Amino acid sequence: MAAQQQPLRQRPPVPELDVSAPRSMRRAGKWTALLLTAFAAGLAYLGWRLISQSAFYMAKSGQATYGKVTDRTGDVLFDGSQPLSNYEWGHFADVGNLIGDTSGQMSNTIVSRNLSDLVNYSFTYGSSGEGAVLETTLLHSANIAVNNAYGAKNGTTIAYNWKTGETYVCVSRPCVDIAQGYANIAEMPEGSLLCKAFYPTVPGSTQKVSTLIAAYQYAGVDTVNNLQYDCPGYWTNPNGDVIKCHQEYGHGTQNLAAAFANSCNPYFAQLVQSGIVPLSEIITSYTKMGYAVNGEEAAPYNLNGIVIQPASTKLTDKDQFETEWGALGQGKTLVSPYQLMLWQGAVANGTGSAVLPYLLRSKTTADQKTTQLGAIKHTEQLFSPTAAKAVQDVMTQNATEHYYVSLGGYTCGVKSGTAQVSDDGRQYENSLLVGYCLDDRCPVAFCILIEERESWDITTAQIAKVLLDSLAGNV
């Protein structure tokens, strides 16, 4: 018998060779790729920073040279390319504490806040003989005229175009002349190294504009305009505190327009105390306008890097003297001339929202690349258009009836104020004028302050006329 054939045996399947890396190695590879990508991105960002911010680093190096700051016509307001003594005596005396210099003596100035834009250096071309230029919106001739109008008095004047935001005038006295240097810094009058337009001061009766805005917004235009209060020369509140009028024998019975023109303290104190406008509504209105009320915080303003602290006041009880006095611009109330001017811009345009001021029109780098900087930007709604128009009517009537001649026939609205100041036990009065011009030849809002003014000194209205005359037809 033939042998039985055995079935063929099948070779077991050979498993496929797994040539992939272990999972841990794959994870490590992904992280390595991510790190390399991040490293490359970091190098690219560093390179971009070195190129785009080269002027900033040069400014910090102490080895930089600087260009010029000019007014809107090209007149030089600061020159880092040559000795300042090359300019005529007093050339910088009107704008020294606004424009500043590179000495480090002043920090809240155009030069200090925009130093990297003045460096004569570019990453591509290195040091440049052409020089960087910052062009401002200022009109130097107008600043000189206003500065000279003060005579021997100190104070500040700031004015801007309420349509475009261009700041034309910003004078603060006393003022350091940067060309004369700082060898006698210890003997310089107090305030020489800062621009007072940006720092809080006692607003006096110019504060009545803010209180009137609050009244119009809550009680309505007709109700407020028809309010009548008696002024026998003083008013005694429910707590027995006396608020005096500057008119010794009083103004008699007045409506709003008359009390506003007369700047009558008893009238406005009675308005605050009456409850026709609840104190809570006054606080709400003030807060929306940018006041820090009763210790609450409010945002500061920024003018091309220059920092301006917000207005502040304390209002706690409508029956108390301190609250009534604060709503009249005394007590704990402090406002910068910049902010007083800004509110006038919102009144002048009739909307209750102001165009934000700016100081820089353009910048030209060391390699002669020019960038336009000025642009129209608005504040948030500070108060209602109805209140803005109503206040404009009252202020324009006041100017027409009482300031037309002294202001030279310009179509203006104004409110004067006398601020009682106590400085280390020394008592004196400052004189203020806030307002606007509606004429197309000179559409400006302004705030003027004369410190320690006496009856024989120049008036704020006279300075306002110098301001308007120097700007009309030139901007």
C-alpha positions as CSV (number, residue, x, y, z in Angstrom):
1,M,0.0,0.0,0.0
2,A,1.3,3.3,-1.0
3,A,2.2,5.7,1.9
4,Q,-0.4,8.3,2.6
5,Q,0.5,11.8,1.5
6,Q,0.9,14.4,4.3
7,P,-0.8,17.8,3.8
8,L,1.5,20.7,3.2
9,R,2.1,22.8,6.3
10,Q,1.3,26.6,5.9
11,R,4.0,29.1,7.0
12,P,2.5,31.3,9.7
13,P,2.0,34.9,8.4
14,V,4.9,37.3,9.0
15,P,3.7,40.4,10.8
16,E,4.4,43.7,9.1
17,L,7.4,45.5,10.4
18,D,6.4,48.6,12.4
19,V,8.9,51.2,11.5
20,S,7.1,54.1,13.2
21,A,8.7,55.8,16.2
22,P,7.3,55.1,19.6
23,R,4.4,57.3,20.7
24,S,6.6,59.1,23.2
25,M,9.1,60.0,20.5
26,R,6.3,61.3,18.2
27,R,5.1,63.6,21.0
28,A,8.7,64.8,21.5
29,G,9.0,65.5,17.8
30,K,5.8,67.6,17.8
31,W,7.0,69.7,20.7
32,T,10.3,70.2,19.1
33,A,8.6,71.5,16.0
34,L,6.5,73.8,18.0
35,L,9.5,75.1,19.9
36,L,11.4,75.7,16.7
37,T,8.4,77.5,15.2
38,A,8.0,79.7,18.3
39,F,11.7,80.4,18.3
40,A,11.6,81.5,14.7
41,A,8.5,83.7,15.4
42,G,10.4,85.2,18.4
43,L,13.4,86.0,16.2
44,A,11.1,87.6,13.6
45,Y,9.3,89.6,16.3
46,L,12.7,90.7,17.8
47,G,13.9,91.7,14.4
48,W,10.7,93.7,13.8
49,R,11.1,95.4,17.2
50,L,14.7,96.3,16.5
51,I,13.7,97.8,13.1
52,S,10.5,99.6,14.1
53,Q,11.6,100.7,17.6
54,S,15.2,101.5,16.8
55,A,14.6,105.2,17.5
56,F,13.2,104.4,20.9
57,Y,16.2,102.4,21.9
58,M,18.5,105.1,20.6
59,A,16.7,107.6,22.7
60,K,17.2,105.5,25.8
61,S,20.9,104.9,24.9
62,G,22.0,108.5,25.8
63,Q,23.8,108.7,22.5
64,A,21.0,110.1,20.4
65,T,20.7,113.4,18.6
66,Y,17.3,115.0,18.2
67,G,15.3,116.9,15.6
68,K,12.9,119.8,15.8
69,V,9.4,120.6,17.1
70,T,7.6,123.2,15.0
71,D,4.3,125.1,15.0
72,R,1.8,124.8,12.2
73,T,3.7,127.3,10.0
74,G,7.2,125.7,10.5
75,D,8.3,128.1,13.2
76,V,10.7,126.2,15.5
77,L,9.5,125.5,19.1
78,F,12.4,123.2,20.0
79,D,15.6,122.4,18.2
80,G,17.9,119.5,19.2
81,S,20.1,119.9,16.2
82,Q,21.8,123.2,17.2
83,P,22.4,125.3,20.2
84,L,19.2,127.1,21.3
85,S,21.3,130.2,21.8
86,N,21.3,130.6,18.0
87,Y,17.7,131.8,18.3
88,E,16.7,135.3,19.3
89,W,16.3,136.0,23.0
90,G,12.9,134.9,24.3
91,H,12.0,132.8,21.3
92,F,11.0,129.8,23.5
93,A,9.8,131.8,26.5
94,D,6.1,131.4,25.8
95,V,6.0,127.6,25.2
96,G,8.9,126.2,27.2
97,N,6.8,124.3,29.8
98,L,4.5,122.9,27.1
99,I,7.0,121.8,24.5
100,G,9.8,120.9,27.0
101,D,13.3,119.7,26.0
102,T,15.6,116.7,26.4
103,S,17.2,117.8,29.7
104,G,14.9,115.6,31.8
105,Q,13.8,118.6,34.0
106,M,10.2,118.3,32.7
107,S,8.3,115.1,32.1
108,N,4.7,116.0,31.1
109,T,5.6,117.8,27.9
110,I,5.5,117.2,24.1
111,V,9.2,116.4,23.8
112,S,9.4,114.1,26.8
113,R,6.3,112.2,25.9
114,N,7.3,111.8,22.2
115,L,11.0,111.6,22.6
116,S,11.5,108.5,20.3
117,D,9.8,110.3,17.4
118,L,12.4,113.1,17.6
119,V,15.5,110.9,17.4
120,N,17.7,111.5,14.4
121,Y,18.2,107.8,13.7
122,S,16.7,105.1,11.5
123,F,17.5,101.4,11.3
124,T,18.0,101.6,7.6
125,Y,20.1,104.7,7.3
126,G,21.5,105.2,10.8
127,S,22.1,108.7,11.9
128,S,20.6,111.3,9.6
129,G,21.6,114.8,8.8
130,E,18.1,115.7,7.8
131,G,16.6,115.4,11.2
132,A,13.3,114.3,12.6
133,V,10.4,116.8,12.9
134,L,7.3,116.9,15.0
135,E,4.8,119.4,13.6
136,T,2.3,120.7,16.2
137,T,-1.1,122.4,15.7
138,L,0.1,125.5,17.6
139,L,0.3,129.0,16.1
140,H,3.5,130.4,17.7
141,S,2.6,134.0,16.9
142,A,-0.7,133.7,18.8
143,N,1.0,132.1,21.8
144,I,3.5,135.0,21.9
145,A,0.6,137.6,21.7
146,V,-1.3,135.9,24.5
147,N,1.8,135.5,26.6
148,N,2.7,139.2,26.2
149,A,-0.9,140.2,27.0
150,Y,-0.5,138.9,30.6
151,G,2.1,141.5,31.3
152,A,3.5,140.8,34.8
153,K,0.6,138.5,35.7
154,N,0.7,134.7,35.8
155,G,-1.9,132.2,34.8
156,T,-2.8,130.1,31.7
157,T,-4.7,130.2,28.5
158,I,-5.7,127.2,26.3
159,A,-7.7,127.3,23.1
160,Y,-8.6,124.8,20.4
161,N,-10.7,124.4,17.3
162,W,-14.0,122.9,18.5
163,K,-14.7,121.6,15.0
164,T,-11.3,119.9,14.2
165,G,-9.6,119.4,17.6
166,E,-6.5,121.4,16.7
167,T,-5.0,123.1,19.7
168,Y,-3.8,126.6,18.7
169,V,-2.8,128.2,22.0
170,C,-1.4,126.8,25.2
171,V,0.3,129.4,27.4
172,S,1.3,128.9,31.0
173,R,3.0,131.6,33.1
174,P,5.5,131.7,34.7
175,C,7.3,129.8,32.0
176,V,10.9,128.5,31.8
177,D,12.9,129.6,28.7
178,I,14.6,126.4,27.7
179,A,17.3,128.4,25.8
180,Q,18.4,129.9,29.2
181,G,18.9,126.5,30.8
182,Y,18.4,125.5,34.4
183,A,21.4,126.9,36.2
184,N,19.1,129.1,38.3
185,I,16.4,126.4,38.8
186,A,16.2,127.0,42.6
187,E,15.3,130.7,42.0
188,M,12.7,130.0,39.3
189,P,9.2,131.1,40.3
190,E,6.9,128.2,41.4
191,G,5.1,126.7,38.4
192,S,7.8,127.6,35.8
193,L,8.3,123.9,34.9
194,L,4.7,122.8,34.4
195,C,1.9,123.8,32.1
196,K,-1.0,124.9,34.3
197,A,-3.5,124.2,31.6
198,F,-3.3,120.5,32.5
199,Y,-3.5,120.7,36.3
200,P,-6.6,121.1,38.5
201,T,-7.5,124.5,39.8
202,V,-10.4,126.1,41.7
203,P,-12.9,126.9,38.9
204,G,-15.0,129.5,40.7
205,S,-18.3,130.4,39.0
206,T,-17.3,128.7,35.8
207,Q,-18.5,125.6,37.6
208,K,-22.1,127.0,37.3
209,V,-22.0,125.8,33.7
210,S,-21.8,122.2,34.9
211,T,-24.5,122.7,37.5
212,L,-26.7,124.3,34.8
213,I,-26.2,121.4,32.5
214,A,-27.3,119.0,35.2
215,A,-30.4,121.2,35.8
216,Y,-31.4,121.3,32.2
217,Q,-31.0,117.6,31.8
218,Y,-33.2,116.7,34.7
219,A,-35.8,119.4,35.1
220,G,-36.0,120.6,31.4
221,V,-35.2,123.8,29.7
222,D,-38.4,125.8,30.3
223,T,-38.6,124.8,34.0
224,V,-35.1,126.0,34.7
225,N,-35.2,129.1,32.6
226,N,-38.4,130.2,34.5
227,L,-37.0,129.6,38.0
228,Q,-36.9,132.7,40.1
229,Y,-35.0,133.2,43.4
230,D,-34.4,136.3,45.5
231,C,-30.9,137.6,46.3
232,P,-30.6,140.2,49.1
233,G,-26.8,139.8,49.1
234,Y,-26.7,136.5,50.9
235,W,-28.6,133.3,51.5
236,T,-28.9,131.2,54.6
237,N,-29.4,127.5,54.0
238,P,-31.5,125.1,56.3
239,N,-28.4,124.4,58.4
240,G,-27.8,128.1,59.1
241,D,-24.8,128.4,56.9
242,V,-24.5,131.7,54.9
243,I,-23.6,131.9,51.2
244,K,-22.7,135.4,50.3
245,C,-23.1,137.2,46.9
246,H,-20.3,139.2,45.5
247,Q,-22.8,142.0,45.1
248,E,-23.1,143.3,48.7
249,Y,-26.7,144.5,48.4
250,G,-27.8,141.6,46.2
251,H,-29.5,141.4,42.8
252,G,-33.1,141.2,43.9
253,T,-35.4,138.7,42.3
254,Q,-33.8,137.0,39.2
255,N,-34.5,134.4,36.6
256,L,-31.9,132.0,35.3
257,A,-30.5,134.3,32.5
258,A,-30.0,137.2,34.9
259,A,-28.5,135.0,37.7
260,F,-26.1,133.5,35.2
261,A,-24.9,136.9,33.9
262,N,-24.6,138.2,37.4
263,S,-22.9,135.0,38.6
264,C,-25.1,135.1,41.6
265,N,-24.1,132.6,44.3
266,P,-27.4,132.7,46.4
267,Y,-29.5,131.9,43.2
268,F,-27.5,128.8,42.3
269,A,-27.2,127.7,46.0
270,Q,-31.0,127.8,46.2
271,L,-31.2,125.9,43.0
272,V,-29.0,123.1,44.4
273,Q,-30.8,123.0,47.8
274,S,-34.3,123.2,46.4
275,G,-34.4,119.6,45.3
276,I,-35.8,120.6,41.9
277,V,-32.8,118.8,40.6
278,P,-32.0,116.0,43.1
279,L,-28.4,115.9,44.3
280,S,-28.2,112.3,42.9
281,E,-28.9,113.7,39.4
282,I,-26.3,116.4,39.8
283,I,-23.8,113.7,40.8
284,T,-24.8,111.5,37.8
285,S,-24.4,114.5,35.4
286,Y,-21.0,115.5,36.8
287,T,-19.8,111.9,36.7
288,K,-20.8,111.6,33.0
289,M,-18.9,114.8,32.3
290,G,-15.7,113.2,33.7
291,Y,-15.7,114.4,37.4
292,A,-14.4,112.1,40.1
293,V,-17.2,112.7,42.6
294,N,-16.9,111.8,46.3
295,G,-13.7,109.9,45.9
296,E,-14.8,107.8,43.0
297,E,-12.3,107.3,40.2
298,A,-12.5,109.0,36.8
299,A,-10.3,108.5,33.8
300,P,-7.5,111.0,33.1
301,Y,-7.2,112.6,29.7
302,N,-4.3,112.1,27.2
303,L,-3.1,114.8,24.9
304,N,-0.5,113.3,22.6
305,G,1.1,111.6,25.7
306,I,0.5,114.5,28.1
307,V,-1.5,113.3,31.1
308,I,-4.3,115.5,32.4
309,Q,-5.9,114.6,35.7
310,P,-9.8,114.6,35.8
311,A,-12.0,117.1,37.6
312,S,-13.0,116.2,41.1
313,T,-15.5,117.4,43.7
314,K,-17.4,116.4,46.9
315,L,-21.2,116.4,47.0
316,T,-22.8,114.7,50.0
317,D,-25.8,116.6,51.3
318,K,-27.8,119.3,49.4
319,D,-28.5,121.1,52.7
320,Q,-24.9,121.4,53.7
321,F,-22.6,124.4,52.9
322,E,-19.8,122.3,51.5
323,T,-22.0,120.6,48.9
324,E,-23.7,123.9,47.8
325,W,-20.3,125.6,47.7
326,G,-18.8,122.8,45.7
327,A,-21.6,123.1,43.1
328,L,-20.7,126.8,42.8
329,G,-17.0,126.0,42.1
330,Q,-15.5,126.3,45.5
331,G,-15.1,123.9,48.4
332,K,-13.5,120.6,47.2
333,T,-14.1,121.3,43.5
334,L,-11.0,121.3,41.2
335,V,-11.0,121.3,37.4
336,S,-8.2,121.7,34.9
337,P,-8.4,124.5,32.3
338,Y,-8.1,121.8,29.7
339,Q,-11.3,120.1,30.8
340,L,-13.2,123.5,31.2
341,M,-12.2,124.2,27.6
342,L,-13.3,120.7,26.5
343,W,-16.8,121.1,27.9
344,Q,-17.1,124.4,26.0
345,G,-16.3,122.5,22.8
346,A,-19.3,120.3,23.5
347,V,-21.5,123.3,24.1
348,A,-20.3,125.2,21.0
349,N,-21.1,122.3,18.6
350,G,-24.5,121.8,20.2
351,T,-24.2,118.1,20.6
352,G,-22.9,117.5,24.1
353,S,-20.0,115.4,22.7
354,A,-16.8,117.3,22.2
355,V,-14.1,116.8,19.5
356,L,-11.0,115.7,21.4
357,P,-8.1,118.2,21.3
358,Y,-4.8,117.2,19.8
359,L,-1.4,118.9,19.6
360,L,0.6,116.9,16.9
361,R,-0.3,117.3,13.2
362,S,2.5,115.1,11.7
363,K,5.8,113.4,12.4
364,T,8.7,113.1,10.0
365,T,11.3,110.5,10.8
366,A,15.1,110.9,10.3
367,D,14.8,109.2,6.9
368,Q,12.2,111.8,5.9
369,K,9.1,109.6,6.0
370,T,6.1,111.7,7.0
371,T,3.0,110.4,8.9
372,Q,-0.1,112.5,9.4
373,L,-1.2,112.3,13.1
374,G,-4.2,114.6,13.4
375,A,-7.7,113.1,13.2
376,I,-11.1,114.1,14.4
377,K,-12.2,112.0,17.4
378,H,-15.0,112.5,19.7
379,T,-15.6,112.1,23.4
380,E,-18.4,110.0,24.7
381,Q,-21.7,111.7,25.2
382,L,-20.9,114.2,28.1
383,F,-24.4,115.6,28.3
384,S,-27.5,115.8,26.1
385,P,-27.8,117.9,22.9
386,T,-30.8,119.6,24.5
387,A,-28.7,120.7,27.5
388,A,-25.8,121.8,25.2
389,K,-28.1,124.0,23.1
390,A,-29.8,125.5,26.1
391,V,-26.5,126.4,27.8
392,Q,-25.2,127.8,24.4
393,D,-28.2,130.1,24.3
394,V,-27.6,131.4,27.8
395,M,-23.8,131.8,27.3
396,T,-24.3,133.5,23.9
397,Q,-26.9,135.9,25.4
398,N,-24.5,136.7,28.3
399,A,-21.6,137.5,25.8
400,T,-23.9,139.6,23.5
401,E,-25.3,141.7,26.4
402,H,-22.2,142.1,28.5
403,Y,-19.0,141.3,26.5
404,Y,-19.7,142.3,22.9
405,V,-17.5,145.4,22.9
406,S,-14.7,144.0,25.1
407,L,-14.5,140.9,22.9
408,G,-14.3,142.9,19.7
409,G,-17.6,142.0,18.1
410,Y,-17.0,138.3,17.8
411,T,-20.0,136.0,18.1
412,C,-19.1,134.3,21.4
413,G,-20.6,132.7,24.5
414,V,-18.8,133.1,27.8
415,K,-19.0,132.6,31.6
416,S,-16.7,134.4,34.0
417,G,-15.6,133.1,37.4
418,T,-13.8,134.3,40.5
419,A,-12.1,131.6,42.4
420,Q,-11.2,132.1,46.1
421,V,-7.9,130.3,46.7
422,S,-6.1,129.4,49.9
423,D,-2.5,128.5,49.4
424,D,-0.5,127.6,52.6
425,G,-2.6,130.2,54.5
426,R,-2.3,132.8,51.9
427,Q,-5.7,134.0,50.5
428,Y,-6.2,135.4,47.0
429,E,-8.6,135.4,44.1
430,N,-8.1,134.1,40.6
431,S,-10.1,135.3,37.6
432,L,-11.4,132.9,34.9
433,L,-13.3,133.1,31.7
434,V,-14.5,130.1,29.7
435,G,-16.2,130.3,26.4
436,Y,-16.3,129.7,22.6
437,C,-16.4,131.7,19.4
438,L,-18.9,130.6,16.7
439,D,-17.5,132.7,13.9
440,D,-16.1,130.7,11.0
441,R,-12.9,132.8,11.0
442,C,-12.2,131.6,14.5
443,P,-14.1,128.6,15.7
444,V,-12.4,128.1,19.1
445,A,-13.3,127.0,22.6
446,F,-11.1,128.4,25.4
447,C,-10.3,128.8,29.1
448,I,-8.4,131.8,30.4
449,L,-7.0,132.1,34.0
450,I,-5.3,135.1,35.6
451,E,-3.8,134.3,39.0
452,E,-4.1,136.8,41.9
453,R,-5.9,139.4,39.7
454,E,-6.5,142.8,41.1
455,S,-9.1,145.3,39.9
456,W,-6.5,147.4,38.0
457,D,-5.0,144.4,36.2
458,I,-5.7,143.2,32.7
459,T,-9.1,141.3,32.4
460,T,-9.8,137.8,31.1
461,A,-12.0,139.4,28.4
462,Q,-9.1,141.6,27.2
463,I,-6.9,138.5,26.9
464,A,-9.7,136.7,25.1
465,K,-9.8,139.5,22.5
466,V,-6.0,139.2,22.0
467,L,-6.5,135.5,21.6
468,L,-9.3,135.8,19.0
469,D,-7.6,138.6,17.1
470,S,-4.3,136.7,16.8
471,L,-6.1,133.6,15.5
472,A,-8.8,135.1,13.2
473,G,-7.7,134.7,9.6
474,N,-4.5,132.8,10.5
475,V,-5.8,129.3,11.1
